[in-house]
Amino acid sequence: MENASANDQRIPQSYEEAVARLKEIISLLETDEQSLESTLVLMAEGKVLLKYCSEQLKEAENQLEKLESAI
């Protein structure tokens, strides 16, 4: 069992890294082996990562729109 703490949260280096960590968090939460405190920490980290991924996808979408409008 992995013990999650607030210190584990960090800014991902890439979208792919964030998605990989989200998958890890989901796997940990699915095991039902986390304490309530660890679950809350993992959920908070997941929320931050989800926001990061959404922002990265929105940025990519904006870039694609700019490229399409230039054609």
C-alpha positions as CSV (number, residue, x, y, z in Angstrom):
1,M,0.0,0.0,0.0
2,E,1.3,3.4,-1.0
3,N,0.9,6.2,1.5
4,A,0.0,9.5,-0.2
5,S,0.9,12.8,1.3
6,A,0.5,16.4,0.4
7,N,4.2,16.5,-0.5
8,D,3.6,14.0,-3.3
9,Q,1.8,16.7,-5.3
10,R,4.0,18.3,-7.9
11,I,3.5,20.0,-11.2
12,P,3.7,17.4,-14.1
13,Q,6.4,17.9,-16.7
14,S,4.0,16.9,-19.5
15,Y,0.4,16.0,-20.3
16,E,1.4,12.4,-20.7
17,E,3.0,12.4,-17.3
18,A,-0.1,13.9,-15.8
19,V,-2.3,11.2,-17.4
20,A,0.0,8.5,-16.2
21,R,-0.2,9.8,-12.7
22,L,-4.0,10.0,-12.9
23,K,-4.1,6.3,-14.0
24,E,-1.9,5.5,-11.0
25,I,-4.2,7.4,-8.6
26,I,-7.3,5.6,-10.1
27,S,-5.6,2.2,-9.5
28,L,-4.7,3.1,-5.9
29,L,-8.2,4.3,-5.2
30,E,-9.7,1.1,-6.7
31,T,-7.8,-1.1,-4.3
32,D,-9.7,0.1,-1.2
33,E,-6.5,-0.1,0.7
34,Q,-6.2,3.6,1.3
35,S,-7.0,5.3,4.5
36,L,-9.6,8.1,4.5
37,E,-6.8,10.7,4.7
38,S,-4.8,9.1,1.9
39,T,-7.9,8.9,-0.2
40,L,-8.6,12.6,0.3
41,V,-5.0,13.5,-0.6
42,L,-5.2,11.4,-3.7
43,M,-8.5,12.9,-4.8
44,A,-7.1,16.4,-4.3
45,E,-4.0,15.5,-6.4
46,G,-6.3,14.0,-9.1
47,K,-8.3,17.2,-9.2
48,V,-5.2,19.3,-9.7
49,L,-4.0,16.9,-12.4
50,L,-7.3,16.9,-14.1
51,K,-7.3,20.7,-14.2
52,Y,-3.8,20.6,-15.7
53,C,-4.8,18.1,-18.4
54,S,-7.9,20.1,-19.3
55,E,-5.8,23.3,-19.6
56,Q,-3.3,21.5,-21.8
57,L,-6.0,20.1,-24.0
58,K,-7.6,23.6,-24.3
59,E,-4.2,25.1,-25.3
60,A,-3.7,22.4,-27.9
61,E,-7.2,23.0,-29.3
62,N,-6.5,26.8,-29.5
63,Q,-3.3,26.1,-31.4
64,L,-5.1,23.8,-33.8
65,E,-7.8,26.5,-34.4
66,K,-5.1,29.1,-35.1
67,L,-3.4,26.7,-37.6
68,E,-6.7,25.9,-39.3
69,S,-7.5,29.6,-39.7
70,A,-4.1,30.2,-41.2
71,I,-4.9,27.8,-44.1
